[in-house]
Amino acid sequence: MTKYSKIFKVNFRDVDFNYNLTMNALVDYMQEVSGEHALELGIDFTLDEDQQMYWIVSRAKMHLDSYPKWQQHIRIETYPVGVDKLFCVRRFDIFDEEDRQLGYIIGDYILMDYHTHRPLRVQKLEGPMQKLNWPYEGEELPKLKAPVEVIKEDIRKVRSGEIDINGHMNNAHYVRWATDMLDCDERTKNPIRSIQTNYVTSLVEGDQVRVIRGLDEDGSTLIQGTSLDGTTVYWTSKIVLMDL
C-alpha cells in the first residue's frame, strides 16, 4: 500500500505552556494528512456531487515517546493497515527533523452511508475501497468503560468555534476537553505519553456536557463526557502519563 507523508511546522498555536506540541494539535495534523491521502487514493467522498458515503473516526490512540517543540518540524507518514470488522484501520508514524520516530497514531475509521447514517462493510464494496480490504493484525483499541472512581468534574458547553464542516464538534476538541482535566503542574511533572479516545455520540452547538475525570479498575486515568443527566455518553478517553 502506498504511504503518504507530510511535513508540519509546529507553530505557536500548536503548543502548550511548556512549548510542547498538544495532543489536540496532533489530531488536527492527523485529520489533514489522512484526508489528503484519502483524496489521492480515491476514497474521500466529501467533494462528490452525489455524495453516498462518508468517514467517521470511531477510535484513535496517539502515543508520543518524545514531544516536538515550538518551531520544530515533524513528518507524519500515514498508510492503511487493514480491516477489523467494521473498522478500517490507519496508522500514522511520527518522525522528527533527524528522521527519528517520536511516536505513532492508530485510527479506527468507519465508512457510513450518507443517507441512512448506518455503517457500511468495506469487505462488500467494489472499486477503490478494495485497496483497504485485508485483515488487520496490529494493536487493537479496546472499548473504554466509565470511571469507577470520580476525581473531578466540570460542565462545558459546545461553542460555535468548535463546530467543523460536518456540523459537529471537531474531533480535536474532544481531546482538548479531555486533556484540560489535567492541570499545568501535573502536565509539567508527568506529560501525557498516550491518549486513546473513543468517540460515541456527536456533539453539536449548544450541547452541555458533564466532563468527568476518574480512574478505571486498574487505576488508569479516564476522562468521560456525558449529558448532564448521564444518559448519553459522548466520548471516553484513557490517558497514560510519562514518568520523568
NORKA-V601161 format. One record per residue. N is the residue number from 0. RES is the residue in one small letter. BURIAL is I if it has 16 or more other ideal C-beta (glycine too) atoms within 10 Angstrom, else O. Layout:
N/RES/BURIAL + N/RES/BURIAL
This chain:
0/m/O + 1/t/O + 2/k/O + 3/y/I + 4/s/O + 5/k/O + 6/i/O + 7/f/I + 8/k/O + 9/v/I + 10/n/O + 11/f/O + 12/r/O + 13/d/I + 14/v/I + 15/d/I + 16/f/O + 17/n/O + 18/y/O + 19/n/I + 20/l/I + 21/t/I + 22/m/I + 23/n/I + 24/a/I + 25/l/I + 26/v/I + 27/d/I + 28/y/I + 29/m/I + 30/q/I + 31/e/O + 32/v/I + 33/s/I + 34/g/O + 35/e/O + 36/h/I + 37/a/I + 38/l/O + 39/e/O + 40/l/I + 41/g/O + 42/i/I + 43/d/I + 44/f/I + 45/t/O + 46/l/O + 47/d/O + 48/e/O + 49/d/O + 50/q/O + 51/q/O + 52/m/I + 53/y/I + 54/w/I + 55/i/I + 56/v/I + 57/s/I + 58/r/I + 59/a/I + 60/k/I + 61/m/I + 62/h/I + 63/l/I + 64/d/O + 65/s/O + 66/y/I + 67/p/I + 68/k/O + 69/w/I + 70/q/O + 71/q/O + 72/h/O + 73/i/I + 74/r/I + 75/i/I + 76/e/I + 77/t/I + 78/y/O + 79/p/I + 80/v/I + 81/g/I + 82/v/I + 83/d/O + 84/k/O + 85/l/O + 86/f/I + 87/c/I + 88/v/I + 89/r/I + 90/r/I + 91/f/I + 92/d/I + 93/i/I + 94/f/I + 95/d/I + 96/e/O + 97/e/O + 98/d/O + 99/r/O + 100/q/O + 101/l/I + 102/g/I + 103/y/I + 104/i/I + 105/i/I + 106/g/I + 107/d/I + 108/y/I + 109/i/I + 110/l/I + 111/m/I + 112/d/O + 113/y/O + 114/h/O + 115/t/O + 116/h/O + 117/r/O + 118/p/O + 119/l/I + 120/r/O + 121/v/I + 122/q/O + 123/k/O + 124/l/O + 125/e/O + 126/g/O + 127/p/O + 128/m/I + 129/q/O + 130/k/O + 131/l/I + 132/n/O + 133/w/O + 134/p/O + 135/y/I + 136/e/O + 137/g/O + 138/e/O + 139/e/O + 140/l/I + 141/p/O + 142/k/O + 143/l/I + 144/k/O + 145/a/O + 146/p/I + 147/v/O + 148/e/O + 149/v/O + 150/i/O + 151/k/O + 152/e/O + 153/d/O + 154/i/O + 155/r/I + 156/k/O + 157/v/I + 158/r/O + 159/s/O + 160/g/O + 161/e/I + 162/i/I + 163/d/O + 164/i/O + 165/n/O + 166/g/O + 167/h/I + 168/m/I + 169/n/I + 170/n/I + 171/a/I + 172/h/I + 173/y/I + 174/v/I + 175/r/I + 176/w/I + 177/a/I + 178/t/I + 179/d/O + 180/m/I + 181/l/I + 182/d/O + 183/c/O + 184/d/O + 185/e/O + 186/r/I + 187/t/O + 188/k/O + 189/n/O + 190/p/I + 191/i/I + 192/r/I + 193/s/I + 194/i/I + 195/q/I + 196/t/I + 197/n/I + 198/y/I + 199/v/I + 200/t/O + 201/s/O + 202/l/I + 203/v/O + 204/e/O + 205/g/O + 206/d/I + 207/q/O + 208/v/I + 209/r/I + 210/v/I + 211/i/I + 212/r/I + 213/g/I + 214/l/O + 215/d/I + 216/e/O + 217/d/O + 218/g/O + 219/s/O + 220/t/I + 221/l/I + 222/i/I + 223/q/I + 224/g/I + 225/t/I + 226/s/O + 227/l/O + 228/d/O + 229/g/O + 230/t/O + 231/t/O + 232/v/O + 233/y/I + 234/w/I + 235/t/I + 236/s/I + 237/k/I + 238/i/I + 239/v/O + 240/l/I + 241/m/O + 242/d/O + 243/l/O
